[in-house]
Amino acid sequence: MTTHFNKSKAIIIGGGMAGLMTARVLSDHYDEVLIVEKDDIPSGPDLRPGTPQAFHPHRFTMRGKTITERLFPGYEHDLVAQGCPSSLNKDVFFMNQHGSLEMKYDRNDIKFSRSALEWVIRERVKTISNVRFLLRHDVIRLLTTPDRSSVIGVQARDRDQSKQEKALTADLVIDTSGRSSKLSLWLTELGYEVPKPDLLKVSLGYSTRRYKVPSHLTHMIDKWEVINLQGQPACGTYTGVLSFIENQIAEVLLYRPGGNYPPTDATEFEMAIKQLPSPIIAEIVRDLEPISSPRGFRVPELYCHRYEQMSHWPAGLLVLGDSYCIYDPIFGQGMTAAAMAVEKLEVCLLERRDKFLPEWEHGVLRRIKEAIEPAFWLNCTADLRWEGVEYEGSDSSSGNNFSRDYMELLLKQAISKPDWQLYGLYWAVNTLSLSPRHILNPETAVQVLSASDEGMRLLSELKANDERPVKVILEELLPRFSESPFESATH
């Protein structure tokens, strides 16, 4: 462990994936890192009460996996030891309203449950000598200097019957407590003016059921990486996804935004699987053994806080992960976005080494927001196609009808032809490997729009009341995202 400056202690609120990855980075810069966690730590890869979404499917995209592998080298070997399967050379089947694609998955990614991944990473963090855990404690408020300009710790309360409180001091406090974060309230109570978050009123629901794969059907695990039957906004149908996790377990997820939630009753769940636009999942599930009832999870709205826009921000305080922004789980971007935020924190810590940088924390927030904002925009663009979904926020590009129409036409062209180069770009952007700028630029937009009658109509509408060149109009209309958040950290 290398201490790069005199500040010696950091506190992390929340011991989930974002908190564990943050602890790994902070351990290189602070003498002591304390994770304050409201739950007990499971003795094995089990669910925690504080993560109700953990039963449902989780994944890293390639970008998230790369960051995690750098922070925890060989972590996937630990997952394999827990019985997690590889995706290498298995079949991917993808269907939406524009057609279907079937291809071989050419990467050696390991499939896991959230519980297995979190346990593997937590076991790694527990071996770091200057990281410790304070379990079964709620953080109830921030501690500050008398003028409230700096955070100097937290007030924690034991969750046992005594409810004993203790003041925990630190040089840096990072909120990674997720959806239960009270940071906005705490800042308001301290007299800070906190902007309203951007909201996507999505009313989404998903239900997941797990099945045991009988020994005579384990060839299914060897064949399939994932089957993804996307719901159609025009018809209001569910999305259905089948994949495999550790110990010969299959999981099937049903999903839909707009307030029409998938069933949690077992009989209705199985019936809904049969009503998906392809029978492929129903035919596989028919021969599997259910080992759980369907479990539902509901998300009334997605939020993206605007902490980086605050005119004043206390020194000694940061926030990342779901405490800052949450995403539609169906796109599998949440853990990768958190990993990207941790990576930006790491870069900022290295830049600050041995020097004082005024308003350093505010700069970190801006860098984190730059990294996570593309995922939130992509979520808004996709989910606003569904009836009953509304956007309320400060970013006009998130509610941009043209962007939604353009992204739909791009996906249609990529799948219906199919155009593998274009689909590769679309996939890389949506898995946060490339900046959206690779598909949200005038040159690509003209190419996509010129390839169909629908696209040509959009181009004509753009030019009807504007005499400027179409590429100039598009440059102004399309949202802009930086390339820098998609560049790997250098050391």
ChimeraX attribute file (.defattr): number of C-alpha atoms within 10 A of each C-alpha:
attribute: neighborCount
match mode: 1-to-1
recipient: residues
	/A:1	12
	/A:2	9
	/A:3	16
	/A:4	17
	/A:5	14
	/A:6	11
	/A:7	14
	/A:8	15
	/A:9	20
	/A:10	26
	/A:11	28
	/A:12	27
	/A:13	25
	/A:14	29
	/A:15	28
	/A:16	23
	/A:17	22
	/A:18	27
	/A:19	26
	/A:20	23
	/A:21	23
	/A:22	27
	/A:23	27
	/A:24	22
	/A:25	18
	/A:26	26
	/A:27	22
	/A:28	19
	/A:29	23
	/A:30	23
	/A:31	20
	/A:32	20
	/A:33	28
	/A:34	21
	/A:35	23
	/A:36	25
	/A:37	22
	/A:38	23
	/A:39	19
	/A:40	15
	/A:41	17
	/A:42	11
	/A:43	7
	/A:44	12
	/A:45	17
	/A:46	16
	/A:47	19
	/A:48	17
	/A:49	11
	/A:50	18
	/A:51	15
	/A:52	12
	/A:53	18
	/A:54	18
	/A:55	21
	/A:56	21
	/A:57	22
	/A:58	22
	/A:59	21
	/A:60	22
	/A:61	21
	/A:62	16
	/A:63	21
	/A:64	22
	/A:65	19
	/A:66	16
	/A:67	20
	/A:68	22
	/A:69	13
	/A:70	10
	/A:71	17
	/A:72	16
	/A:73	12
	/A:74	11
	/A:75	17
	/A:76	23
	/A:77	12
	/A:78	17
	/A:79	22
	/A:80	16
	/A:81	11
	/A:82	16
	/A:83	17
	/A:84	24
	/A:85	23
	/A:86	22
	/A:87	23
	/A:88	17
	/A:89	16
	/A:90	19
	/A:91	18
	/A:92	18
	/A:93	18
	/A:94	17
	/A:95	19
	/A:96	17
	/A:97	16
	/A:98	15
	/A:99	13
	/A:100	15
	/A:101	12
	/A:102	11
	/A:103	12
	/A:104	15
	/A:105	16
	/A:106	11
	/A:107	12
	/A:108	13
	/A:109	19
	/A:110	20
	/A:111	25
	/A:112	27
	/A:113	23
	/A:114	22
	/A:115	19
	/A:116	23
	/A:117	22
	/A:118	22
	/A:119	22
	/A:120	21
	/A:121	22
	/A:122	19
	/A:123	14
	/A:124	16
	/A:125	20
	/A:126	14
	/A:127	10
	/A:128	15
	/A:129	12
	/A:130	19
	/A:131	21
	/A:132	17
	/A:133	18
	/A:134	18
	/A:135	17
	/A:136	16
	/A:137	23
	/A:138	21
	/A:139	23
	/A:140	14
	/A:141	19
	/A:142	23
	/A:143	19
	/A:144	18
	/A:145	12
	/A:146	8
	/A:147	7
	/A:148	17
	/A:149	15
	/A:150	18
	/A:151	22
	/A:152	23
	/A:153	24
	/A:154	23
	/A:155	16
	/A:156	23
	/A:157	19
	/A:158	17
	/A:159	15
	/A:160	9
	/A:161	6
	/A:162	8
	/A:163	12
	/A:164	11
	/A:165	15
	/A:166	13
	/A:167	15
	/A:168	16
	/A:169	18
	/A:170	21
	/A:171	18
	/A:172	23
	/A:173	25
	/A:174	21
	/A:175	24
	/A:176	28
	/A:177	28
	/A:178	24
	/A:179	15
	/A:180	12
	/A:181	18
	/A:182	15
	/A:183	20
	/A:184	19
	/A:185	12
	/A:186	14
	/A:187	17
	/A:188	12
	/A:189	12
	/A:190	17
	/A:191	9
	/A:192	18
	/A:193	15
	/A:194	20
	/A:195	16
	/A:196	15
	/A:197	18
	/A:198	20
	/A:199	21
	/A:200	25
	/A:201	22
	/A:202	25
	/A:203	19
	/A:204	25
	/A:205	23
	/A:206	27
	/A:207	24
	/A:208	25
	/A:209	23
	/A:210	25
	/A:211	19
	/A:212	20
	/A:213	23
	/A:214	14
	/A:215	8
	/A:216	7
	/A:217	14
	/A:218	13
	/A:219	11
	/A:220	16
	/A:221	20
	/A:222	16
	/A:223	15
	/A:224	20
	/A:225	25
	/A:226	18
	/A:227	19
	/A:228	21
	/A:229	24
	/A:230	22
	/A:231	22
	/A:232	17
	/A:233	18
	/A:234	10
	/A:235	10
	/A:236	14
	/A:237	20
	/A:238	25
	/A:239	23
	/A:240	27
	/A:241	22
	/A:242	25
	/A:243	21
	/A:244	28
	/A:245	23
	/A:246	19
	/A:247	14
	/A:248	18
	/A:249	24
	/A:250	23
	/A:251	21
	/A:252	24
	/A:253	25
	/A:254	29
	/A:255	25
	/A:256	26
	/A:257	30
	/A:258	21
	/A:259	18
	/A:260	16
	/A:261	19
	/A:262	27
	/A:263	21
	/A:264	19
	/A:265	14
	/A:266	15
	/A:267	11
	/A:268	13
	/A:269	21
	/A:270	17
	/A:271	13
	/A:272	17
	/A:273	23
	/A:274	17
	/A:275	14
	/A:276	19
	/A:277	19
	/A:278	14
	/A:279	12
	/A:280	16
	/A:281	20
	/A:282	19
	/A:283	12
	/A:284	14
	/A:285	21
	/A:286	11
	/A:287	13
	/A:288	16
	/A:289	14
	/A:290	18
	/A:291	13
	/A:292	13
	/A:293	16
	/A:294	23
	/A:295	20
	/A:296	22
	/A:297	18
	/A:298	17
	/A:299	17
	/A:300	15
	/A:301	18
	/A:302	21
	/A:303	22
	/A:304	22
	/A:305	20
	/A:306	19
	/A:307	22
	/A:308	20
	/A:309	13
	/A:310	12
	/A:311	11
	/A:312	14
	/A:313	23
	/A:314	19
	/A:315	21
	/A:316	21
	/A:317	21
	/A:318	23
	/A:319	24
	/A:320	26
	/A:321	28
	/A:322	23
	/A:323	23
	/A:324	27
	/A:325	26
	/A:326	26
	/A:327	25
	/A:328	23
	/A:329	20
	/A:330	20
	/A:331	16
	/A:332	17
	/A:333	26
	/A:334	26
	/A:335	22
	/A:336	27
	/A:337	31
	/A:338	27
	/A:339	28
	/A:340	27
	/A:341	27
	/A:342	26
	/A:343	24
	/A:344	23
	/A:345	22
	/A:346	21
	/A:347	18
	/A:348	17
	/A:349	18
	/A:350	16
	/A:351	13
	/A:352	14
	/A:353	13
	/A:354	12
	/A:355	10
	/A:356	10
	/A:357	11
	/A:358	9
	/A:359	13
	/A:360	15
	/A:361	21
	/A:362	22
	/A:363	14
	/A:364	21
	/A:365	24
	/A:366	15
	/A:367	19
	/A:368	27
	/A:369	22
	/A:370	19
	/A:371	27
	/A:372	27
	/A:373	16
	/A:374	23
	/A:375	25
	/A:376	23
	/A:377	19
	/A:378	20
	/A:379	22
	/A:380	26
	/A:381	23
	/A:382	17
	/A:383	24
	/A:384	23
	/A:385	19
	/A:386	19
	/A:387	15
	/A:388	15
	/A:389	18
	/A:390	19
	/A:391	21
	/A:392	15
	/A:393	18
	/A:394	14
	/A:395	12
	/A:396	10
	/A:397	18
	/A:398	22
	/A:399	19
	/A:400	17
	/A:401	12
	/A:402	16
	/A:403	19
	/A:404	20
	/A:405	17
	/A:406	21
	/A:407	19
	/A:408	16
	/A:409	20
	/A:410	23
	/A:411	19
	/A:412	20
	/A:413	20
	/A:414	21
	/A:415	21
	/A:416	13
	/A:417	10
	/A:418	15
	/A:419	14
	/A:420	12
	/A:421	10
	/A:422	18
	/A:423	17
	/A:424	12
	/A:425	18
	/A:426	20
	/A:427	14
	/A:428	18
	/A:429	19
	/A:430	20
	/A:431	21
	/A:432	24
	/A:433	18
	/A:434	19
	/A:435	24
	/A:436	24
	/A:437	17
	/A:438	15
	/A:439	20
	/A:440	20
	/A:441	18
	/A:442	19
	/A:443	13
	/A:444	15
	/A:445	21
	/A:446	16
	/A:447	12
	/A:448	22
	/A:449	20
	/A:450	15
	/A:451	13
	/A:452	14
	/A:453	10
	/A:454	13
	/A:455	20
	/A:456	15
	/A:457	13
	/A:458	17
	/A:459	18
	/A:460	11
	/A:461	11
	/A:462	17
	/A:463	14
	/A:464	9
	/A:465	8
	/A:466	10
	/A:467	9
	/A:468	10
	/A:469	9
	/A:470	16
	/A:471	14
	/A:472	10
	/A:473	16
	/A:474	19
	/A:475	15
	/A:476	12
	/A:477	17
	/A:478	19
	/A:479	19
	/A:480	15
	/A:481	16
	/A:482	12
	/A:483	14
	/A:484	11
	/A:485	24
	/A:486	16
	/A:487	12
	/A:488	14
	/A:489	12
	/A:490	7
	/A:491	5
